[in-house]
Amino acid sequence: MESKSNLTASKAYRGPVIIMVVMGLVLFLPAGSLRYWQAWTYLFEFSALTLFITVYFMKKDPGLLLRRMKTKDQENTPQPPAFLKLFLLGYFIPGFDFRFHWSAVPVWLVIASNAIVILGYIFIIIVFMENSYASTVIQVEKEQMVITTGPYAVVRHPMYLGMLIMTLFTPLALGSYWAIIPFLLIIPWTVWRIKIEEETLLRDLPGYQDYCLKTNYRLIPLIW
């Protein structure tokens, strides 16, 4: 595991700050107004949990933060079809939706969706606590072991489950029905990503095949 000395505080906090600033611009510039309360709510909860992750793991597991900072898969890792990444454009739609009043999402549904987004993010944090090797890239490290406890006792890829929950409820949390359409592409993207990741794990991670035999479901219990 990477030591804390390999990760300075400035390096650890730089990424989250950039993400928050970019997300704020993506949400508020299309809206053309700072009165977009749904965006403020979403940005606050996202920023608070992201800050918690950084502070907590900076102290408990800086190695995980270093792995989360990686953004490029190995050169021999297949890349998803370009159209599957179009779900990222969905983050621009809610702002325009707010500006031009395309949707009328009731307040109770916005609040409920925000609560589900928070639960999805908390679930991801629990996964991080269980698995220090939950990286953003597809790779297997020398000292990596198969994790079979916590959420991994139920499904083989719980981090993706939390991400799906967050992403699919984000449009409603931001007060937009129209943004649901591009965000649905996160489903085939996730399926593709899991299949490629499992090929790597089966090939390079000792014990993963036995784990697959014991834990039948990849993402959603009793479904897949």
Buried (B, 14 or more C-beta within 10 A) or exposed (E): BBEBEEBEEEBBBEBBBEEBEEBBEBBBEBBEEEEBEBBBBBBEBBBEBBBEBBBBBBEBBBBBBBBBBEEEBEEEBEEEEEEBEBBBEBBBBBBBBBEEEBBEBEEEBBBBBBEBBBBBBBBBBBBBBBBBBBBEEBBBBEEBEBBBEEBBBEBBBBBBBBBBBBBBBBBBBBBBBBBBBBBBBBBBBBBBBBEBBBEBBEEEBEEBEEBBEEBEBBBEEEEE
